[in-house]
Amino acid sequence: MSEYQWRKSVLEKTKRIIRFDEREISEVRGESSGVRILWSDLANVRLTYAPTRMKPNRFLLTLKSATGAPVIFENMSYESFGNFVDQSTAFTKFTKDLFAEIARQRKDLPLMVGSPPASYWAQLISIIFIIFFLAFILISLPLPLGSWPIAALMELGIIAVSLPLLIKWAVRARPRGFSFSQIPEDLFPK
């Protein structure tokens, strides 16, 4: 049996424990028994790069059953207000062990990586539209620093600073599928 522990937020007094063995994968939340998924009921596995302002290197693993609630866990664990611990090493080790067990138990099941396609494209188009809209507003509205040409360049520079973050997200979150027996090393958090 292998296990991984993490805490989602201040509302949880204890860490969630994700375990798997030869029969099932389970999530234990404090005193309750949590969610259990038999290997035969496992319908979907998705690894997603999902950064937030407080968790810039956040990865989510979602395991959905055909009949019940999903098991969802991430590599960032709540420590204190605004402080999350990056557990990427433990998350990656547990995830690789889990994927090896899934490959043994369910050879037919693909690993889905990235955001769901409809969500990915909707987010990407929205972000690109917002960037172009902000650039248009910054160029067309009166500048706060007067009519200095350098002010427009400074304002566009602010947009340019956010582009590497957008590109990183777009590359890491793009929808793809893999076999559990042939998973590239760059899918996991570093």
Residue, then its C-alpha position, 0 to 999 in steps of 0.5 A: m500500500s502506498e499513500y500521500q498526505w495533503r491539506k487543502s485549506v484552513l477549514e480542514k483540521t487534518k490532512r487528507i490521506i490518499r491510499f491505494d492497494e491491489r483492490e482500490i484507491s481511497e481518500v480518507r478525510g479525518e474521521s470519515s472514510g471518504v471516497r473509495i474507487l475500485w480499479s474496475d470502476l475507474a473511468n477517467v484519470r487526468l493530470t492538470y497543471a492548474p496554477t493559482r496566485m498562491k500556488p504557482n506550481r500547482f498540479l492536480l490529479t483527478l481520478k473519476s469513477a463511473t459511479g461515485a465521487p472523484v478523488i482529487f489531490e494536488n502537490m501543494s499542501y496548506e500550511s498557514f494563511g497564504n502559505f502552501v508547501d510544495q510537496s512535488t517530490a512526494f506527489t511525483k513519487f506517489t503519482k508514478d507509483l499510482f500510474a504503475e498500478i493503473a497500468r497493471q490493473r487497467k491497461d485500457l484506460p488512457l491518461m489524460v493530461g492538461s485541461p479538458p479541451a473545451s475548457y482549455w480553448a475557452q480559457l486561452i481565447s478569453i485570455i488572448f482577447i483580454i490581453f488585446f483589449l488591455a493593449f488597445i485600452l492602454i494605447s487609445l486612452p490618455l496616458p497618466l504620465g502625460s503624452w510621453p511616448i515612453a509611457a505607452l511602452m512602459e504600459l505595454g511592457i507590463i503586458a509583456v511581463s505576463l506573456p511568459l506566464l501565459i505561454k507556460w500555462a498554455v504549453r503545460a495545460r494543453p490537452r493530451g493523452f498518453s498510455f500509462s506505460q509511456i509517460p514522459e518525465d516532463l509531465f510531473p512537477k519539478 
